[in-house]
Amino acid sequence: SRYRHGENFLDALAAGRAPRAAWQALPGEDWPRRLAELAASVAATGHAAVLVVPDQRDLDRVVTACTDLAGADCVVGLAAGLGPAVRYRRWLAALRGTARIVVGTRAAVFAPTPALGLLVVWDDGDDLHSEPRAPYPHAREVALLRAHATGAAVVLAGHARTA
């Protein structure tokens, strides 16, 4: 309710529509909690949410917030620093739909989630979202294309808006 049209956005998510939003967090906002609330509301409808953050510190904060709201069985964190076996088990949890909330760094935007309902990119202006190897995909661009192709909602969020 602190954000103009925020409640309308949540209503659209609950109804299974595919709203788009650019969200600029207010100063002092508990943004991991707000992202977890979005993801939990989508997971409650039976759809999956993919939240992409730039680094491990943000990943830990968002995973903790999502786990507090949705429970540990519903959330997986994906990052390059995980070992191959752990990363693969978590990838399979996303693929099978047992983990309805996927939080990860840049490559998580490709997480194979069935019934995708929401894609979020936090701090899309951070250079860490840009793949340094060819074909140089940016998490923001992949999220927008994937949301369009699947009919999912998308939120580009951060403390400041990018061009």
Disulfide bonds with the S-S distance in Angstrom:
none
